[in-house]
Amino acid sequence: MTPTTTKSERELAHRASDGLEVSLYWNEGTNRVTVRLYDARSDEGFEIEVAARRALDAYRHPFAYAAREQMGETIVATGRLAA
């Protein structure tokens, strides 16, 4: 996964292991925090928006947060991330 960033978006953390890449981003302009996961084995991935106070936990456990979002639980105070 090649990191893509806009001018106001900053990659705060990145890790890769066993074909999985996880990145944590903060958008300076919107103050949004997102976690992106890419699975090179299946060529699939997802992005979730999380509250800033949950950013590190979501970065460490992206599948748990994605499952919570799929169940309809709001991850951020401003609403769900559009797919």
Residue pairs with C-beta under 8 A, 6 or more apart in sequence:
1 21
1 23
1 36
1 38
1 40
1 45
3 11
3 14
3 23
5 11
5 25
6 27
8 27
8 28
8 29
8 30
9 25
9 26
9 27
9 28
10 25
10 26
10 27
10 28
11 23
11 24
11 25
12 24
12 25
12 26
12 55
13 23
13 24
13 59
14 21
14 22
14 23
14 24
15 21
15 22
16 22
19 39
19 40
19 41
20 37
20 38
20 39
20 40
21 37
21 38
21 40
22 35
22 36
22 37
22 59
22 62
23 35
23 36
24 33
24 34
24 35
24 55
24 56
24 58
24 59
25 33
25 34
25 35
25 36
26 32
26 33
26 52
26 55
27 33
27 34
31 52
32 49
32 76
33 49
33 50
33 51
33 52
33 55
34 47
34 48
34 49
34 50
34 81
35 47
35 48
35 50
35 55
35 58
35 59
35 62
35 65
36 45
36 46
36 47
37 45
37 46
37 47
37 62
37 63
37 66
38 44
38 45
39 45
46 62
46 66
47 81
48 58
48 62
48 65
48 66
48 69
48 75
48 81
49 75
49 76
49 78
49 80
49 81
50 58
50 65
50 75
50 76
51 75
51 76
51 77
54 65
54 75
57 65
58 65
58 75
65 75
68 75
69 75
69 80
69 81
74 80
75 81
